[in-house]
Amino acid sequence: MKKIETKSVVLLQHHLKALKLPTILAECQKIASRCAADNVDHLGFLLQRAR
């Protein structure tokens, strides 16, 4: 899986670090990629859990 560094991803990573949310930081890209592949919308993304 190729990690895509977009402006939004970089900004999200910055905020997650500032909020001290390391687990979400570590898992968000993987979950986002899975949701994109499964055509899951943003609300579905928020309901996802790390596998």
Distance bins in CASP14 RR format, pairs under 12 A and 6 or more apart:
PFRMAT RR
TARGET T0000
AUTHOR 0000-0000-0000
RMODE 2
METHOD distances of the structure
MODEL  1
1 29 0 0 0 0 1 0 0 0 0 0 0
1 30 1 0 0 1 0 0 0 0 0 0 0
1 31 0 0 0 0 0 1 0 0 0 0 0
1 32 0 0 0 0 0 1 0 0 0 0 0
1 33 1 0 1 0 0 0 0 0 0 0 0
1 34 0 0 0 0 1 0 0 0 0 0 0
1 36 0 0 0 0 0 1 0 0 0 0 0
1 37 0 0 0 0 1 0 0 0 0 0 0
2 29 0 0 0 0 0 1 0 0 0 0 0
2 33 0 0 0 0 1 0 0 0 0 0 0
3 9 0 0 0 0 1 0 0 0 0 0 0
3 10 0 0 0 0 0 1 0 0 0 0 0
3 13 0 0 0 0 0 1 0 0 0 0 0
3 28 0 0 0 0 0 1 0 0 0 0 0
3 29 1 0 0 1 0 0 0 0 0 0 0
3 30 0 0 0 0 1 0 0 0 0 0 0
3 32 0 0 0 0 0 1 0 0 0 0 0
3 33 0 0 0 0 1 0 0 0 0 0 0
4 10 0 0 0 0 0 1 0 0 0 0 0
4 29 0 0 0 0 1 0 0 0 0 0 0
4 32 0 0 0 0 1 0 0 0 0 0 0
4 33 0 0 0 0 1 0 0 0 0 0 0
4 36 0 0 0 0 1 0 0 0 0 0 0
5 11 0 0 0 0 0 1 0 0 0 0 0
5 12 0 0 0 0 0 1 0 0 0 0 0
5 13 0 0 0 0 1 0 0 0 0 0 0
5 29 0 0 0 0 1 0 0 0 0 0 0
6 12 0 0 0 0 1 0 0 0 0 0 0
6 13 0 0 0 0 0 1 0 0 0 0 0
6 29 0 0 0 0 0 1 0 0 0 0 0
6 32 0 0 0 0 0 1 0 0 0 0 0
7 13 0 0 0 0 0 1 0 0 0 0 0
7 14 0 0 0 0 0 1 0 0 0 0 0
8 14 0 0 0 0 0 1 0 0 0 0 0
8 15 0 0 0 0 0 1 0 0 0 0 0
8 28 0 0 0 0 0 1 0 0 0 0 0
8 29 0 0 0 0 0 1 0 0 0 0 0
8 32 0 0 0 0 0 1 0 0 0 0 0
9 15 0 0 0 0 0 1 0 0 0 0 0
9 16 0 0 0 0 0 1 0 0 0 0 0
9 25 0 0 0 0 0 1 0 0 0 0 0
9 28 0 0 0 0 1 0 0 0 0 0 0
9 29 1 0 0 1 0 0 0 0 0 0 0
9 32 0 0 0 0 1 0 0 0 0 0 0
9 33 0 0 0 0 0 1 0 0 0 0 0
10 16 0 0 0 0 0 1 0 0 0 0 0
10 17 0 0 0 0 0 1 0 0 0 0 0
10 25 0 0 0 0 0 1 0 0 0 0 0
10 29 0 0 0 0 0 1 0 0 0 0 0
11 17 0 0 0 0 0 1 0 0 0 0 0
11 18 0 0 0 0 0 1 0 0 0 0 0
12 18 0 0 0 0 0 1 0 0 0 0 0
12 19 0 0 0 0 0 1 0 0 0 0 0
12 21 0 0 0 0 0 1 0 0 0 0 0
12 24 0 0 0 0 1 0 0 0 0 0 0
12 25 0 0 0 0 1 0 0 0 0 0 0
12 28 1 0 0 1 0 0 0 0 0 0 0
12 29 0 0 0 0 1 0 0 0 0 0 0
12 31 0 0 0 0 0 1 0 0 0 0 0
12 32 0 0 0 0 1 0 0 0 0 0 0
12 45 0 0 0 0 0 1 0 0 0 0 0
13 19 0 0 0 0 0 1 0 0 0 0 0
13 21 0 0 0 0 0 1 0 0 0 0 0
13 22 0 0 0 0 0 1 0 0 0 0 0
13 24 0 0 0 0 0 1 0 0 0 0 0
13 25 1 0 0 1 0 0 0 0 0 0 0
13 26 0 0 0 0 0 1 0 0 0 0 0
13 27 0 0 0 0 0 1 0 0 0 0 0
13 28 0 0 0 0 1 0 0 0 0 0 0
13 29 0 0 0 0 1 0 0 0 0 0 0
13 32 0 0 0 0 0 1 0 0 0 0 0
14 21 0 0 0 0 0 1 0 0 0 0 0
14 25 0 0 0 0 1 0 0 0 0 0 0
15 21 0 0 0 0 1 0 0 0 0 0 0
15 24 0 0 0 0 0 1 0 0 0 0 0
15 25 0 0 0 0 1 0 0 0 0 0 0
15 28 0 0 0 0 0 1 0 0 0 0 0
16 22 1 0 0 1 0 0 0 0 0 0 0
16 23 0 0 0 0 1 0 0 0 0 0 0
16 24 1 0 1 0 0 0 0 0 0 0 0
16 25 1 0 1 0 0 0 0 0 0 0 0
16 26 0 0 0 0 1 0 0 0 0 0 0
16 27 0 0 0 0 0 1 0 0 0 0 0
16 28 1 0 0 1 0 0 0 0 0 0 0
16 29 0 0 0 0 0 1 0 0 0 0 0
17 24 0 0 0 0 0 1 0 0 0 0 0
17 25 1 0 0 1 0 0 0 0 0 0 0
17 26 0 0 0 0 0 1 0 0 0 0 0
17 28 0 0 0 0 0 1 0 0 0 0 0
18 25 0 0 0 0 0 1 0 0 0 0 0
19 25 0 0 0 0 1 0 0 0 0 0 0
21 27 0 0 0 0 0 1 0 0 0 0 0
21 28 0 0 0 0 1 0 0 0 0 0 0
22 28 0 0 0 0 0 1 0 0 0 0 0
23 30 0 0 0 0 0 1 0 0 0 0 0
23 31 0 0 0 0 0 1 0 0 0 0 0
23 49 0 0 0 0 0 1 0 0 0 0 0
23 50 1 0 0 1 0 0 0 0 0 0 0
24 30 0 0 0 0 0 1 0 0 0 0 0
24 31 0 0 0 0 1 0 0 0 0 0 0
24 32 0 0 0 0 0 1 0 0 0 0 0
24 45 0 0 0 0 0 1 0 0 0 0 0
24 46 0 0 0 0 0 1 0 0 0 0 0
24 48 0 0 0 0 0 1 0 0 0 0 0
24 49 0 0 0 0 0 1 0 0 0 0 0
24 50 0 0 0 0 1 0 0 0 0 0 0
25 31 0 0 0 0 0 1 0 0 0 0 0
25 50 0 0 0 0 0 1 0 0 0 0 0
26 50 0 0 0 0 1 0 0 0 0 0 0
27 33 0 0 0 0 0 1 0 0 0 0 0
27 34 0 0 0 0 0 1 0 0 0 0 0
27 35 0 0 0 0 0 1 0 0 0 0 0
27 45 0 0 0 0 0 1 0 0 0 0 0
27 48 0 0 0 0 1 0 0 0 0 0 0
27 49 0 0 0 0 1 0 0 0 0 0 0
27 50 1 0 1 0 0 0 0 0 0 0 0
27 51 0 0 0 0 1 0 0 0 0 0 0
28 34 0 0 0 0 0 1 0 0 0 0 0
28 35 0 0 0 0 0 1 0 0 0 0 0
28 45 0 0 0 0 1 0 0 0 0 0 0
28 46 0 0 0 0 0 1 0 0 0 0 0
28 48 0 0 0 0 1 0 0 0 0 0 0
28 49 0 0 0 0 0 1 0 0 0 0 0
28 50 0 0 0 0 1 0 0 0 0 0 0
29 35 0 0 0 0 0 1 0 0 0 0 0
29 36 0 0 0 0 0 1 0 0 0 0 0
29 45 0 0 0 0 0 1 0 0 0 0 0
29 50 0 0 0 0 0 1 0 0 0 0 0
30 36 0 0 0 0 0 1 0 0 0 0 0
30 37 0 0 0 0 0 1 0 0 0 0 0
30 45 0 0 0 0 0 1 0 0 0 0 0
30 48 0 0 0 0 1 0 0 0 0 0 0
30 49 0 0 0 0 0 1 0 0 0 0 0
30 50 1 0 0 1 0 0 0 0 0 0 0
30 51 0 0 0 0 1 0 0 0 0 0 0
31 37 0 0 0 0 0 1 0 0 0 0 0
31 38 0 0 0 0 0 1 0 0 0 0 0
31 40 0 0 0 0 1 0 0 0 0 0 0
31 42 0 0 0 0 0 1 0 0 0 0 0
31 44 0 0 0 0 1 0 0 0 0 0 0
31 45 1 0 0 1 0 0 0 0 0 0 0
31 46 0 0 0 0 1 0 0 0 0 0 0
31 47 0 0 0 0 0 1 0 0 0 0 0
31 48 1 0 1 0 0 0 0 0 0 0 0
31 49 0 0 0 0 1 0 0 0 0 0 0
31 50 1 0 0 1 0 0 0 0 0 0 0
31 51 0 0 0 0 1 0 0 0 0 0 0
32 38 0 0 0 0 0 1 0 0 0 0 0
32 40 0 0 0 0 1 0 0 0 0 0 0
32 41 0 0 0 0 0 1 0 0 0 0 0
32 42 0 0 0 0 1 0 0 0 0 0 0
32 44 0 0 0 0 0 1 0 0 0 0 0
32 45 1 0 0 1 0 0 0 0 0 0 0
32 46 0 0 0 0 0 1 0 0 0 0 0
32 48 0 0 0 0 1 0 0 0 0 0 0
32 50 0 0 0 0 0 1 0 0 0 0 0
33 40 0 0 0 0 0 1 0 0 0 0 0
33 45 0 0 0 0 0 1 0 0 0 0 0
33 48 0 0 0 0 0 1 0 0 0 0 0
33 51 0 0 0 0 0 1 0 0 0 0 0
34 40 1 0 0 1 0 0 0 0 0 0 0
34 44 0 0 0 0 0 1 0 0 0 0 0
34 45 0 0 0 0 1 0 0 0 0 0 0
34 48 1 0 0 1 0 0 0 0 0 0 0
34 49 0 0 0 0 0 1 0 0 0 0 0
34 50 0 0 0 0 1 0 0 0 0 0 0
34 51 1 0 0 1 0 0 0 0 0 0 0
35 41 0 0 0 0 1 0 0 0 0 0 0
35 42 0 0 0 0 1 0 0 0 0 0 0
35 43 0 0 0 0 0 1 0 0 0 0 0
35 44 1 0 0 1 0 0 0 0 0 0 0
35 45 1 0 1 0 0 0 0 0 0 0 0
35 46 0 0 0 0 1 0 0 0 0 0 0
35 47 0 0 0 0 1 0 0 0 0 0 0
35 48 1 0 0 1 0 0 0 0 0 0 0
35 49 0 0 0 0 0 1 0 0 0 0 0
36 42 0 0 0 0 0 1 0 0 0 0 0
36 44 0 0 0 0 0 1 0 0 0 0 0
36 45 0 0 0 0 1 0 0 0 0 0 0
36 48 0 0 0 0 0 1 0 0 0 0 0
37 45 0 0 0 0 0 1 0 0 0 0 0
38 44 0 0 0 0 1 0 0 0 0 0 0
38 45 0 0 0 0 1 0 0 0 0 0 0
38 48 0 0 0 0 1 0 0 0 0 0 0
39 45 0 0 0 0 0 1 0 0 0 0 0
40 46 0 0 0 0 1 0 0 0 0 0 0
40 47 0 0 0 0 1 0 0 0 0 0 0
40 48 1 0 0 1 0 0 0 0 0 0 0
41 47 0 0 0 0 0 1 0 0 0 0 0
41 48 0 0 0 0 0 1 0 0 0 0 0
42 48 0 0 0 0 0 1 0 0 0 0 0
END
